[in-house]
Amino acid sequence: MLQARFKLDEEWQKVPILRQMGCIWRCSKSKLVDKLLKAKNTEERLRLKPDNVKTMKEWKRFVESRTSNEFKVII
């Protein structure tokens, strides 16, 4: 998909693009987790589901993992 979207002929061209994409992904995920932690209840958290998450089951699993006590200890 990356090569179809961008014209990357050389390997050295791919490295910075992939690195930047990784940084953007982590940043967006961090912002999403921040919103989850600030949400007042489960209903609010479920409404934060992004369009690219296919199923509500998948989203609920993500919300549970990011609002668990074990995750809060890590951050």
LUMTORVO-841377 format. One record per residue (C-alpha): residue in three letters; x, z, y. Coordinates in steps of 0.2 Angstrom, whole numbers, padded with zeros to 4 digits, always signed. Each point is the difference from the previous one (the first is absolute). Last residue first. Layout:
N
ALAXZY
...
***
This chain:
75
ILE+0010+0162+0025
ILE+0004+0005-0018
VAL-0011+0016+0000
LYS-0015-0010+0006
PHE+0002-0012-0014
GLU-0001+0014-0013
ASN-0015+0008+0009
SER-0010-0016-0002
THR-0006-0010+0015
ARG+0011-0015-0004
SER-0004-0001-0018
GLU-0018+0002+0002
VAL-0001-0013+0014
PHE+0009-0012-0011
ARG-0012+0003-0015
LYS-0015-0002+0011
TRP+0007-0016+0006
GLU+0002-0007-0017
LYS-0018+0005-0005
MET-0006-0007+0016
THR+0006-0017-0006
LYS+0010-0014+0008
VAL+0011+0008+0013
ASN+0004-0014+0012
ASP-0014+0004+0011
PRO+0007+0018+0004
LYS-0010+0015-0005
LEU-0001+0012+0015
ARG-0019+0003-0004
LEU+0006+0010-0016
ARG+0010+0012+0010
GLU-0015+0003+0012
GLU-0011+0004-0015
THR+0013+0011-0008
ASN+0001+0012+0016
LYS+0008+0003+0016
ALA+0012-0015+0001
LYS+0017+0005+0007
LEU+0009-0001-0017
LEU-0008-0017-0003
LYS+0005-0007+0017
ASP+0018+0006-0003
VAL-0001-0009-0018
LEU-0005-0016+0009
LYS+0014+0001+0013
SER+0013+0003-0014
LYS-0007-0015-0010
SER+0001-0011+0016
CYS+0018+0006+0002
ARG+0005-0003-0018
TRP-0007-0017+0000
ILE+0009-0005+0017
CYS+0016+0006-0007
GLY-0002-0009-0016
MET-0004-0016+0009
GLN+0015+0002+0011
ARG+0011+0001-0015
LEU-0008-0014-0009
ILE+0003-0011+0016
PRO+0018+0006+0002
VAL+0004-0004-0018
LYS-0009-0017-0002
GLN+0011-0010+0012
TRP+0016+0005-0009
GLU-0007-0008-0015
GLU-0001-0017+0008
ASP-0015-0012+0001
LEU-0013+0012+0008
LYS-0014-0010+0008
PHE-0013+0013+0002
ARG-0017+0001-0007
ALA+0003-0009-0017
GLN+0017+0010-0002
LEU-0009+0016+0003
MET-0014-0004-0012
***
